[in-house]
Amino acid sequence: MFWGLIMEPNKRYTQTVEKSFHVSMASLDVTTADDEIVQVMFCYDNRNYLLCSLKKGSAWQVPLDLNFQEGTKIAFTSNGRGHVHLTGYLIPDEDDLDLDDVEEEDDDEDIPQLVSKQSKRKALDSPKETKTSKRIKQEQQQEDEESLDDEHDDDDLDEDDSEDGIDEDDEEEVDDEEADDDEEDEEEEEIVEEEEEEVVETIVKPQKKNKQTLQQQQQQQQKVKQDKQKMVNGKELKQEQVKQKKNKGEQQQLNTAKHEQKARVIEGGVQIEDIKLGSGAPAKSGKFISVYYVGRLKNGKKFDSTNHGDGFKFRLGKGEVIKGWDIGIAGMKTGGKRRITIPPALAYGAKGSPPVIPGNSTLIFEVELRNVH
């Protein structure tokens, strides 16, 4: 929540803090000031402290980082001529952080949904295994039936031999029939061929039948193996294609992101680089906006930041902040994050903002646009 105080010159503003707040910025109203220095003083425990010195045309705005706790008795004063605006935000209480517990409860409620999705996935994957298992089971049943037929035919053969016997002429006839049957089997379907060979071989040569049955089993197993290999190869090929397509899409997204994030120089030598593109309302001149920000010198030293509550609020393009901010933030969209490099001429100039910002300092801000009002 925003906090602010407008001080008239040579007046004392005393208060007992009712709710903890943070002071982020001291700004001089240039419309009411002359060329003299305006000093902002802070009084605590009967002692006066100089917060900053403001001057029209050079240092009309100075960032501050002051926290005041509830129950503290304080006072602010300013000398010289010109109104001074102190701005900041209220520090939220611990009661405002109860949303974390709600989020944890929501995460726990999601667990049953994840389990149910995994169960559904297993249920969808199982029919493939069942189909293969069923095929192997049918082959095993067929082999068992053939073995039972062989045993049954062997018993019939023994009974025929004991009663009637087989003479040499019969064996020759059977051999001739076997040759004729072999020629016909090549033209018929595989199932018919297997049935005729079983009848002839079980009567004449049981050992030959067992050998051919073994070959047929090996052929069937080889066929099943080849079918499985085709399925695996086809699946691997499909997975490889999907993977290549995914990698290509990720590379395109990465190239697009790099292109969008490429730094560019705009008005006055201000350099901007979009770290994250927003999707909400755009920041335009005259709009009242709120931001989170971190300010650093060119050597990486941090001199100011705001990342709590509603953030730092001001009206864009109206001179309420340094000129580099009005230029660099314009065009951002809510939710976006931008790195803004500001030359000294559009920041605090040759004098800087002692003691935190030396003269002729290039400033680097990472600004996140929180809201556009």
MIBA-402914 format. One record per residue: x, y, z negated of N, C-alpha, C, CB in turn; residue in three letters. Coordinates in steps of 0.1 Angstrom, whole numbers, plus 5000, padded with zeros to 4 digits. Last residue first. Glycine has a CB too. Example, Ala and Ser with C-alpha at 12.3 -4.5 7.8 and 13.67 -1.06 7.14 Angstrom:
% MIBA-402914
512849784929513749894929512950004921514149944943Ser;513249434922512349554922513249674922511349554910Ala;
END
This chain:
% MIBA-402914
497550165136496250205130495550305140496550275117His;499349875140499050005146497650045142499149995162Val;501849685122500449725125500349855132499549735112Asn;504449605123503549525115502049555119503749555100Arg;507349555141506049635141504949555135505649675156Leu;510449555129509349465132508049545131509349345122Glu;513749645137512449695134511349595138512149835140Val;516949695129516049585134514649615128516549445129Glu;519149955139517949915131517349785138516950025131Phe;522150115136521549995142520349955133522549875144Ile;523750415144522950335135522250225143521850425128Leu;526850585144525850515152525150415143526550435164Thr;527750885128527550735127526450685137527050705112Ser;528651145122528851085136528650935136530251125141Asn;529351095087529051185099529351105112529851305098Gly;527950815069528950905072528550985085530350835075Pro;525450735047525650745061526750855064524350775069Ile;525450755019525350625025525650625040523950575023Val;525550995005526850925007526750795015527350894993Pro;525151185036525951135025525151095013526951245020Pro;524351145065523551155054524251105041522151075056Ser;525951355091525551225085524451245074526751145080Gly;527051565105527051565090526651435084526151675085Lys;526551505132527951515127528051515112528651635132Ala;523551305131524551395137525851395131523951535136Gly;521651115125521951215115523151305119522251155102Tyr;520351055155520251005141520551115132521250885139Ala;521051145180519551115177519351055164519051025188Leu;523751165178522951285181521451265179523251325196Ala;524750905173524651005162523751115165526051055159Pro;522450655189523750735188523550845178524050795202Pro;521050355178520850495180522150575179519850545169Ile;519650055188520950115185520850265189522150045193Thr;517349835177517449965182518850025178516350055178Ile;515749535182516949585177517149725184518149485179Arg;512349435174513349495183514549545176512649615190Arg;509549235175510749265167511749315177511249145158Lys;505849225174507149225180508349265171507149305193Gly;503549275161504049135160505449125166503149035166Gly;502349505185502249445171502649305171500749455166Thr;504849615208503549555205503549495191503049455216Lys;506649915218506549785211505049745209507249785197Met;506350175228506250065237506249925231507350065247Gly;508650325206507650345216507550225225507750475223Ala;511050285192509850205188508750215198509350245174Ile;512850475203513150325204511950245201514250295195Gly;511850735199512150685212512150535213513450745217Ile;511550755171510450785180510650735194510150935180Asp;514150685164513050595161511850625170512650605146Trp;515650905172515950775178514850665175517250715173Gly;514851105155514451105169514650975176515151215177Lys;513651005123514651045132514251025147516050975129Ile;510151095116511351005114512451065123511050855117Val;508351275123508351235109509451145106507051165105Glu;507951365149509051415142509151375127509051565143Gly;505951235162505551355156506751415148504351345148Lys;506250975172506351075181506051215176505451055192Gly;503950805149505050795159504950915168504850665168Leu;503650855115503050885128504050895139502151015127Arg;504350575092504550715097503750725111506050745099Phe;505250345067504150405076504550545080502850405069Lys;506850045059506950195060506050245071508450235063Phe;504749785044505849835052505949995051505849795066Gly;502849665029502449715042503549775050501349815040Asp;505149455012503849515013503449545027503849635004Gly;508549485023507549445013506249515017508049484999His;510949575035510349445040509349395030511449345042Asn;513249805044511849795039511249665044510949925042Thr;516449945039515549845044514249855037516149695041Ser;519850075043518450095039517649975045517950235045Asp;522450005049522250125041520750145037522750245049Phe;524849745054523449775053523249905044522649655047Lys;527449725077527049755064525649805063527949865058Lys;528349695103527449585098527049615083528249465098Gly;529549895116530449795110529649685103531449855100Asn;527450065122528049995133528949885128528850085142Lys;525050025095526050095102526650005113527150155093Leu;521549935095522949905093523850005100523249755097Arg;518349885082519249975088520649945085518950115084Gly;515449705088516749695081517649785089517249545081Val;511849715084513049745091514249725082513049895095Tyr;508349705092509449655084510749685091509349495081Tyr;505849955097506949875102507749815090507949945111Val;502950105110503650055098504649955103502749995087Ser;501650405125502050275126502750235112503050245137Ile;499450605142499950585129500350435128498850625118Phe;500150765174499550655166500250645152499650515174Lys;501750945187500550995180499850885172499551045190Gly;502750715212502950845205501650895200503550945215Ser;502150375204502150485213502250615205500850495221Lys;502550035203502850155196502950275206504150135188Ala;499749815212501049875214501250005206501149915229Pro;498449525195498249665200499649725201497349745190Ala;500149215201499049295196498949435202499149305181Gly;502249065207501149045215499949125211500748895215Ser;505949105209504649105203503449085213504449225194Gly;508948935214507849015220506548995213507648975235Leu;511848965197510648885198509548985204510148835184Lys;514049125204514248995198513048905199514749015183Ile;514749355228513649285222514049145217512449275232Asp;516749625223516849485227515749405220518249425223Glu;517849945233516849865227517049715232515449915230Ile;519650245228519750105233518750015226521150045233Gln;519650575237519150485228519150345235517750515222Val;520350775255521350685251520950575241522550755247Gly;518150935261519050985251520150885248518351025239Gly;516050655270516150805268517250835257514850865265Glu;517750345271516650435276517050575272515350395268Ile;519350045280519550185275518350265281520950235279Val;518749715270518749815280518749955273517449795289Arg;519449365265519449495260519449595272520749525252Ala;517249095271518449165276518349315271518649155291Lys;515048955266515749005254516949085258516148885245Gln;514148865291513348965283514049025272512148895278Glu;516248685297515948805306515148905298515248765319His;515948495277517148575278516948705286518248485284Lys;513348405284513548465271514848555271513648365260Ala;513948285309512948395308513148475295511548345309Thr;515748085301516148195311515248315310516248145325Asn;514047935285515247995280515748115288516347895278Leu;512147855304511747935293512848005287510947855282Gln;513847695320513147815326512647905315511947775334Gln;514547505302515547585308514947715314516347515318Gln;512047375298512747445286513847535292513347345277Glu;511647275323510747375318511347445306509447305313Gly;513747085325513647195335512747315330513047145348Lys;513046915304514346995304514347105313515546905307Asn;510646815315510646885302511946975301510546785291Lys;511646685338510646785339510646875327509246735342Lys;513246485326513846585335512946705337514146525349Gln;511246345312512346415305512946525313513446305300Lys;509746245332509146335323510146415315508246255313Val;511646085345511046195352510446295343509946145362Gln;512145905324513245985329512646105337514145905338Glu;509645775322510145855311511245945315510645755300Gln;509545655347508545755344509045845332507245695340Lys;511645475344511645575355510745685352511345515368Leu;510745315323511945395322512045505332513145305322Glu;508545205336508345285324509545375322508045205312Lys;509745055356508745165360508545255348507445095364Gly;511244885341511944975350511045095354512444905362Asn;509244745327510144825320510844925329511244725314Val;507844625349507144715340508144805332506244635330Met;509944475359509344575368508644675359508344515378Lys;510344295338511444385342510844505350512544305349Gln;507944155338508244245326509344345330508744155315Lys;508244025363507144125361507344215349505844045358Asp;510443875357510543975367509444075366510543915381Gln;509343705337510443785334510643905344511743705333Lys;507443575352507043655341508143755337506643565329Val;509143435370508243535375507743625364507043465381Lys;510443265352511243365360510343475365512043295371Gln;508343115344509043195334509843305341509943115325Gln;507742995368506743075361507443165351505642995355Gln;510142845372509742945382508643045375509142885394Gln;510042675350511142765351510742885361512442695355Gln;507742525356507742615344508842715345507942525332Gln;508642405379507542495380507442585368506242425382Gln;510642245369511042345378509942455379511242285392Gln;509042075353510042155347510442275356511242075343Leu;507641945373506942025363507842125356506241935353Thr;509741805386509041915393508242005383508141855404Gln;510241625365511341715370510741835377512241635379Lys;507841485362508441565350509441665355509041465340Asn;507741365387506741465383507241545371505441385379Lys;509841185386509941295395508941405392509641245409Lys;508841015366510041085363510241205373511340995364Gln;506640885379506440975367507641065365506040895355Pro;505840795408507140835402506940935391508140885413Lys;503140705412504240635418505540665410504540685432Val;501140845397500940705401502240635405499940695413Ile;502141095393501841025382501540875385500641075375Thr;502341185420503541155412503341075400504241285409Glu;499741215429500641125436501741085426501141185448Val;498641405410497941275413498941175418496741295422Val;500441625411500241555399499641415401499341635389Glu;500041705438501341645434501241575421502441755432Glu;497441805436497741685445499041625441497741725459Glu;497842025418496941925415497241795423495441965417Glu;499642195432500042135419499142025415499942245408Glu;498142265454499342185456499742125443500442275461Glu;496042415443495742295450496942205451495142315463Val;497642645435496942565425496542425430495642635420Ile;498742755458499642695448498842605438500342805440Glu;496942665488497242755477498042675467495942815471Glu;498442515518497342535508497842625497496842405502Glu;500642455533499642545538498542585529499042485551Glu;502142285518502842405522501742505527503842385532Glu;500642055516500742135504501342275508501542075494Asp;500941915540499741985538499842085526498541885535Glu;503441795535503341885546502041975545503241815559Glu;502941635513503841745511503741845522505341695511Asp;501141445523500641545513501641665512500441475500Asp;502841295539501841375545501241485536500641285549Asp;504541195518505141275528504041365535505841195539Ala;502541035504503241145497503941245507504341085488Glu;501840855523500840945519501541065512499840885509Glu;504240705524503740775536502740885532503140675546Asp;504240605497505340695502504940775514506640615505Asp;502040445498502040555489503140655493502240515475Val;502940255516501840335520501740465511500540265518Glu;505040145501505340215513504240305518505640115524Glu;503540035480504540135477504840215490505740075471Glu;502039835493501339955487502340065484500639905474Asp;504039665500503339735511502639855505502339645517Asp;504939565476505839655483505039725494506939575489Glu;502239585451503139515460503939615468502339425469Asp;501539615417501739695429502639615438502139845427Ile;498939485394500339495399500339575412500939355402Gly;496639405380496739375394498139385399495939475401Asp;497239415351496139335357496339305371494839425355Glu;499539555346499239435339498139345345498939455324Ser;499139775362500239685365500039555358501639745360Asp;496939905350496839855364497939755367496839965374Asp;498039965325496939875326496739815340495639945321Glu;500040145333500440025326499339925326500740055311Asp;498440355343499440275352499840145345500640365354Leu;497140445321496340385332497240305341495640495340Asp;499240555307498540445301497740365312497540485290Asp;500040755324500940645322500240525316502040695312Asp;497840925323498040845336499040735333498540945346Asp;498141015297496940945300497140855313495741035302His;500541155299500441035290499240955293500241085275Glu;499741345318500841255321500741135312502241325319Asp;497841485304497441415316498541315320497241515328Asp;499341605284498341505280497941425292497141575274Leu;500941775300501541665292500641565288502341725280Ser;498941945309499641865319500341745312500641945326Glu;498142065285497241985292497841895302496142075299Glu;500542205279500042105270499042015277499442165257Asp;500642385300501642285299501242175290502942355294Glu;498342535295498342465307499442355306498642555319Gln;499042655270497942565270497942475283496642645269Gln;501242815280501542715270500342605270501742765256Gln;499742995296500742915302501042795293502042995305Glu;498143125276497543045286498542945293496843135297Gln;500243255262499443155255498743065265498443215246Lys;501043435281502043335276501243215270503043395266Ile;498743595282499243525294500143415290499943625303Arg;498543695256497443605261497943525273496243695265Lys;500743855254500643735246499643635251500343775231Ser;500044055273501143965275501143845267502444045272Thr;497744165259497644105273498744015276497544225283Lys;498844255235497844145235497744075248496444195230Thr;500444455243501044345237500144225237501544375222Glu;498444635252499444585261500144465256500544695263Lys;496844685229496244605240497344555249495244685247Pro;498444855211498344715208497744635220497444685197Ser;498245135215499445055220499244905220500645095212Asp;495945215202496045225217497145145223496145375221Leu;496545165176495445085182495445095197494145145176Ala;498645345172498945205172497845125178499145155157Lys;497045575174498145555184498545405184499345645181Arg;495445555151494845555165495845525175494145685168Lys;497445585132496645455133496045445146495645445122Ser;498245845136499145745138498445605140500245735127Gln;495845975129496345985143497345875146497046125145Lys;495645915102494645865111495145875125493345945109Ser;497846055092497845915091496845855100497445865076Val;497046325097498246265103498246115103499546325097Leu;494846345080494746355094495846295102494446495098Gln;496046315054495146205059494946215074493846215052Pro;497546565054498146435054497246325059498746405041Ile;496146805051496546765065497046625065497446855071Asp;496046855024494846805031495046765045493746915031Glu;498546955019498146825014496946775021497946834999Asp;498347205031499247115037498946975032500747145033Asp;496447335014496047305028497047205034496147435036Asp;497947354991496847264991496447235005495647324983Glu;499847545000500347414996499147314996501047414983Glu;498247765003498847705015499347565012500047795020Glu;497447824977496447784987497047714999495647904991Val;499947894966499247774961498247724971498647794948Asp;500348134980501248024982500647894978502648044975Asp;498548324971498248254984499148144987498348354995Leu;499348454949498648324947498348254960497348344939Asp;500548704948501348594954500648464953502748584949Leu;499348894933499048894947499748784955499549024953Asp;500248874908498948804910498648804925497848884903Asp;502549024907502648874909501348804912503248814896Glu;501849324926501949244914502149104917500649264905Asp;503749524950502649434946502949354933502349334958Pro;504549854948505149724947504049624943506349714937Ile;503650104972503450044959503949894959501950044956Leu;506050294991504950204990504850144976505150085000Tyr;506850625004507250485000506050395000507950484987Gly;508050965004507150855009507750725005506950865024Thr;508051304998508551174993507551064997508851174978Leu;508451605014507651485014508451365009506951455028His;508751935005509451815006508451695005510651794996Val;508552265018507852155012508652025015506452135017His;510652545013510252435021509652325013511352385030Gly;513652664997512352695003511952575013512352825011Arg;515052584965515152634979513752664984515852534988Gly;514452264948514652404949514752454963515952444941Asn;512152034933512952074945513152224944512352024958Ser;511551744912511551884915512351914927512151974903Thr;509851494893510551534905510451684907509951464918Phe;510051264865509651394871510451424883509851504860Ala;508750994845509651054854509151184859509850954866Ile;508350724824508050864825509150934833507950934811Lys;507150394831508250484830507850634832509350444841Thr;504950234835505150274822506350374820505450164813Gly;506350024861505150074854505450114840504049964854Glu;509350144877508550044870507350104863509349954861Gln;510550234908510150284895509050184889509450424897Phe;513250224930512150144925511850204911512449994924Asn;514650354960514450374946513150294941514250524942Leu;516250444984515950304980515750304965517050204985Asp;515850665013516050644998515750494995515250734989Leu;516950865041516350745035516750715021516850615044Pro;516151195048517151115042516450985037517851185030Val;515851475070515251345066516351255060514451275077Gln;517151685080515851715075515151585069514951775086Trp;519951785085519551665077518151695071520651645066Ala;519651995106520751895105520351775098521951965099Ser;517352155107518152145119519352045118518752285121Gly;517252225073516552235086517552235097515652365086Lys;518351995049518552115056517852115070520052155057Lys;518551845017517951855030518251985036516451825029Leu;520151614996520151755000519551755014521551814999Ser;518951394969519451424982519451574985518651344993Cys;518851364940518551254949519151274963517051234950Leu;520551434912520351484925520051364935521551564930Leu;518951424880519851354890519451414904519651204889Tyr;518851524846518451554860519451484869518451704862Asn;517351394816518551424824518151434839519651304822Arg;515251304800515751434798517151464805515951454783Asn;514651064813515251054799515951184796516250934798Asp;514951194845514551074837515351084824514950944845Tyr;514251364874514451384860513951254853513751504854Cys;515651454905514851354898515251354883515151204903Phe;515551684932516051644919515151544913516251764909Met;516651794962515651714956516151654943515051604965Val;517452104977517951994969516751934962518952034958Gln;517952255007516852224997517352094990515452205004Val;519852515022519752375017518652365007521152325012Ile;518352745046519052715034518852565030518552805023Glu;516852815068518152755071518952715058518952845080Asp;513552735056514452825063515752745065514652955056Asp;510352565060511652575055512452685063512452445055Ala;507952495071507852585059509252615054507052515048Thr;508452325091507652435094507552535083506152395098Thr;509852115082510652215088509752335091511252165101Val;509751945053508752005063509352125069507452045055Asp;511951685049511751825047510751875058513051905049Leu;511751375032511651445045511351595042510651385054Ser;512951075020512651215016512751295029513651265005Ala;511850735015512350845024511950975018511650835038Met;511150534997511950495008512550615016511050415018Ser;510350434965510550554973511550514984511050674965Val;507950214952509350224958509350344966509650094966His;506250144920506350184934507750204938505550314936Phe;503950024896505250024901505250054916505949884899Ser;501550234882501750114890503050124897500550094901Lys;501850454866500750364863500950234870499450424866Glu;504450644852504150544863503050454859505350464867Val;503650954843503950824837503550724847503350804823Thr;505051264857504051154856504551034848503551114870Gln;505551584870505851484859504751384859505951554845Thr;507051804890505951704891506251584881505751654906Tyr;507652144891508052024885506851924885508552044870Arg;508752364918507652314909508052174904506352304916Lys;510452464937510552514924509352484915510652664925Asn;508252394966509552434960509452494946510252544969Pro;506052114964506252254967507552304960505052344962Glu;505851784976506351874965506552024971507751824960Met;503851524980504251644987504651744976503051694996Ile;504251174980504151294971504651414980505051274958Leu;502950834984503550954989503351074979502950995002Gly;502550494994502750594983503350714988503550534971Trp;500550235008501450355009501450434997500950435021Phe;500849885000500050005000500950125000499050004988Met;
END
